Amino acid sequence: MQPTVPEKPPLTDSRHYLGIYVSKQGLTEALESAFAKYGILEQLPVAIQTIQCESGFQVDPLPHNSISWGVAQFTPSTWKDYGYGDIMNPYAQINVMAMMWSRGLQGRWDCYTGKR
């Protein structure tokens, strides 16, 4: 199945996805669950810091470089390679982030590498 990458992100506000409120606590719990599923729970504190730096846990933040979208700030090309479904889905982003980190791909995030 080919991942869906929209031409531009759907209109939301910074704390809603498809009209549903998404809290920082809910995202943090989803992040913990995803990191546990991939056996990398020890990396959770750094992942939380990374998302805080990347988006402030906002579902639809202003992209820091005009090409990264969503809570984990995925580029469409990275999403095409690793993601699934809607690039703006915060829970899909968290799951894909956990999968990528389990494969040692943390360096894809500027906030992890210190470039931002």
Residue frames as qw, qx, qy, qz and C-alpha x, y, z in Angstrom:
[[0.000, 0.889, 0.457, 0.000, 0.00, 0.00, 0.00],
 [0.422, 0.426, 0.000, 0.800, 1.41, 3.38, -1.03],
 [0.238, -0.475, -0.466, 0.708, 1.57, 6.09, 1.69],
 [0.150, 0.851, 0.436, 0.254, -0.69, 9.10, 1.21],
 [0.395, -0.300, -0.076, 0.865, 1.17, 12.40, 1.03],
 [0.233, 0.862, 0.435, -0.111, -1.06, 15.43, 0.48],
 [0.477, 0.591, 0.090, 0.644, 0.07, 18.35, -1.64],
 [0.018, -0.488, 0.329, -0.808, -0.48, 20.61, 1.37],
 [0.106, -0.136, -0.871, 0.461, -1.56, 19.87, 4.91],
 [0.209, -0.656, -0.655, -0.311, -5.29, 20.00, 5.70],
 [0.115, -0.578, 0.147, -0.794, -6.54, 23.05, 7.56],
 [0.640, -0.500, -0.559, 0.166, -6.59, 22.47, 11.30],
 [0.155, -0.905, 0.231, -0.323, -5.38, 24.46, 14.23],
 [0.212, 0.603, -0.719, 0.272, -2.39, 23.71, 16.40],
 [0.301, -0.218, 0.817, -0.440, -4.19, 21.34, 18.81],
 [0.759, 0.265, 0.371, -0.465, -6.77, 19.62, 16.60],
 [0.055, -0.205, 0.861, 0.462, -6.63, 16.82, 14.07],
 [0.220, -0.301, -0.786, -0.493, -9.74, 16.43, 11.91],
 [0.424, -0.572, -0.172, -0.681, -11.68, 18.50, 14.42],
 [0.828, -0.453, -0.327, 0.048, -10.66, 16.39, 17.44],
 [0.214, -0.888, 0.349, -0.208, -8.66, 17.96, 20.27],
 [0.880, 0.115, -0.351, 0.300, -5.27, 16.30, 20.76],
 [0.450, -0.881, 0.134, -0.068, -3.56, 16.99, 24.09],
 [0.216, 0.695, -0.662, 0.178, 0.14, 16.96, 24.89],
 [0.531, -0.313, 0.715, -0.330, -0.60, 14.33, 27.56],
 [0.883, 0.290, 0.284, -0.237, -2.37, 12.12, 25.02],
 [0.640, 0.691, -0.333, 0.037, 0.51, 12.46, 22.58],
 [0.078, -0.631, 0.723, -0.270, 3.06, 11.73, 25.31],
 [0.725, -0.107, 0.609, -0.304, 1.14, 8.58, 26.29],
 [0.860, 0.492, 0.059, -0.123, 0.98, 7.50, 22.64],
 [0.357, 0.753, -0.537, 0.136, 4.72, 8.13, 22.32],
 [0.390, -0.460, 0.741, -0.295, 5.40, 6.01, 25.42],
 [0.851, 0.147, 0.437, -0.253, 3.24, 3.20, 24.04],
 [0.747, 0.646, -0.152, -0.035, 4.92, 3.29, 20.61],
 [0.157, 0.713, -0.653, 0.203, 8.43, 3.34, 22.08],
 [0.597, -0.276, 0.694, -0.294, 7.52, 0.42, 24.37],
 [0.886, 0.359, 0.202, -0.213, 6.14, -1.51, 21.37],
 [0.673, 0.662, -0.300, 0.138, 9.49, -1.11, 19.57],
 [0.879, -0.277, -0.190, 0.339, 11.53, -1.94, 22.69],
 [0.465, 0.359, -0.112, 0.801, 13.17, 1.48, 22.95],
 [0.384, -0.838, -0.378, -0.087, 11.45, 2.90, 26.02],
 [0.608, -0.471, -0.066, 0.635, 14.82, 4.07, 27.37],
 [0.322, 0.154, 0.309, 0.882, 14.90, 6.60, 24.50],
 [0.076, -0.774, -0.616, -0.128, 11.54, 8.15, 25.51],
 [0.280, -0.782, -0.169, 0.531, 12.95, 11.17, 27.40],
 [0.253, -0.312, 0.432, 0.808, 15.02, 12.25, 24.38],
 [0.098, 0.414, 0.756, 0.498, 12.07, 11.64, 22.05],
 [0.142, -0.835, -0.506, 0.164, 9.87, 13.86, 24.22],
 [0.276, -0.661, 0.109, 0.689, 12.54, 16.59, 24.15],
 [0.260, -0.013, 0.643, 0.720, 12.83, 16.19, 20.39],
 [0.021, 0.633, 0.701, 0.328, 9.10, 16.61, 19.75],
 [0.228, -0.832, -0.307, 0.402, 8.96, 19.52, 22.20],
 [0.276, -0.492, 0.321, 0.761, 11.72, 21.22, 20.21],
 [0.202, 0.156, 0.740, 0.622, 10.32, 20.30, 16.78],
 [0.185, -0.493, -0.590, -0.612, 6.66, 21.27, 17.28],
 [0.216, -0.216, 0.449, -0.840, 5.94, 21.99, 20.93],
 [0.181, 0.229, 0.941, -0.174, 3.56, 19.01, 20.72],
 [0.457, 0.461, 0.089, -0.755, 1.31, 20.99, 18.39],
 [0.714, 0.293, 0.635, 0.028, -0.51, 18.83, 15.87],
 [0.543, 0.679, 0.327, 0.371, -0.32, 21.42, 13.10],
 [0.365, -0.715, 0.023, 0.595, 2.52, 23.81, 13.97],
 [0.417, 0.866, -0.203, -0.188, 4.03, 26.24, 11.55],
 [0.943, 0.119, -0.014, 0.311, 6.77, 24.21, 9.87],
 [0.448, -0.750, 0.169, 0.456, 10.24, 25.37, 10.87],
 [0.293, -0.351, 0.583, 0.672, 11.57, 25.03, 7.33],
 [0.516, 0.394, -0.125, -0.750, 8.40, 25.26, 5.21],
 [0.595, 0.236, -0.681, -0.356, 8.59, 21.58, 4.27],
 [0.235, -0.011, -0.923, 0.306, 8.18, 19.63, 7.53],
 [0.519, -0.379, -0.247, -0.725, 4.68, 18.96, 8.83],
 [0.784, -0.387, -0.434, -0.217, 2.95, 17.76, 11.95],
 [0.670, -0.729, 0.102, -0.101, 3.80, 16.95, 15.53],
 [0.804, -0.325, 0.325, 0.378, 7.03, 15.14, 14.62],
 [0.147, 0.825, -0.270, -0.475, 7.82, 17.43, 11.66],
 [0.701, 0.073, 0.644, 0.298, 8.02, 14.92, 8.82],
 [0.164, 0.453, -0.433, -0.762, 8.98, 15.98, 5.32],
 [0.827, 0.314, 0.038, -0.464, 6.79, 14.54, 2.56],
 [0.598, 0.491, -0.631, -0.063, 9.76, 12.60, 1.17],
 [0.024, -0.281, 0.873, -0.399, 10.54, 10.95, 4.53],
 [0.634, 0.105, 0.468, -0.607, 6.85, 10.22, 5.01],
 [0.776, 0.413, -0.286, -0.381, 6.72, 8.61, 1.57],
 [0.442, 0.428, -0.779, 0.120, 9.66, 6.37, 2.50],
 [0.161, 0.075, -0.867, 0.466, 8.58, 5.41, 6.04],
 [0.355, 0.076, 0.418, -0.833, 5.07, 6.64, 6.77],
 [0.008, -0.338, -0.910, -0.240, 1.55, 5.45, 6.10],
 [0.055, -0.768, -0.632, 0.083, -1.81, 7.16, 5.73],
 [0.059, 0.948, 0.163, 0.265, -2.24, 10.88, 6.39],
 [0.550, 0.303, -0.326, 0.707, 1.02, 12.73, 7.06],
 [0.183, -0.527, 0.185, -0.809, -0.84, 15.05, 9.45],
 [0.814, -0.431, -0.328, -0.208, -2.13, 12.23, 11.67],
 [0.163, -0.766, 0.516, -0.346, -0.24, 12.81, 14.94],
 [0.820, -0.298, 0.459, -0.170, -0.61, 9.20, 16.09],
 [0.895, 0.407, 0.060, 0.172, 0.72, 7.84, 12.80],
 [0.302, 0.815, -0.354, 0.345, 3.63, 10.29, 13.07],
 [0.486, -0.633, 0.528, -0.290, 4.45, 9.08, 16.58],
 [0.936, -0.023, 0.351, -0.033, 4.34, 5.43, 15.50],
 [0.755, 0.598, -0.061, 0.263, 6.54, 6.09, 12.48],
 [0.012, -0.838, 0.434, -0.332, 8.95, 8.08, 14.63],
 [0.712, -0.452, 0.507, -0.177, 9.25, 5.15, 17.06],
 [0.937, 0.252, 0.217, 0.107, 9.83, 2.70, 14.21],
 [0.520, 0.766, -0.203, 0.319, 12.51, 4.96, 12.71],
 [0.258, -0.769, 0.497, -0.309, 14.23, 5.42, 16.08],
 [0.880, -0.230, 0.409, -0.079, 14.24, 1.66, 16.60],
 [0.854, 0.414, 0.140, 0.283, 16.22, 1.48, 13.35],
 [0.597, -0.356, 0.056, 0.717, 18.72, 4.11, 14.48],
 [0.316, 0.537, 0.402, 0.671, 17.33, 6.93, 12.34],
 [0.278, -0.785, -0.375, 0.407, 17.12, 9.59, 15.07],
 [0.360, -0.309, 0.232, 0.849, 19.47, 11.78, 13.04],
 [0.138, 0.518, 0.627, 0.565, 16.57, 12.65, 10.72],
 [0.250, -0.891, -0.377, -0.038, 15.39, 15.16, 13.36],
 [0.321, 0.658, -0.199, 0.651, 17.31, 18.43, 13.59],
 [0.479, -0.716, 0.198, -0.467, 16.36, 18.81, 17.25],
 [0.960, -0.259, 0.054, 0.090, 17.91, 15.43, 18.00],
 [0.788, 0.267, -0.021, 0.554, 21.17, 16.25, 16.24],
 [0.374, -0.638, -0.142, 0.658, 21.36, 19.78, 17.64],
 [0.326, 0.229, 0.434, 0.808, 21.09, 21.44, 14.22],
 [0.197, -0.661, -0.383, -0.614, 18.11, 23.37, 15.48]]
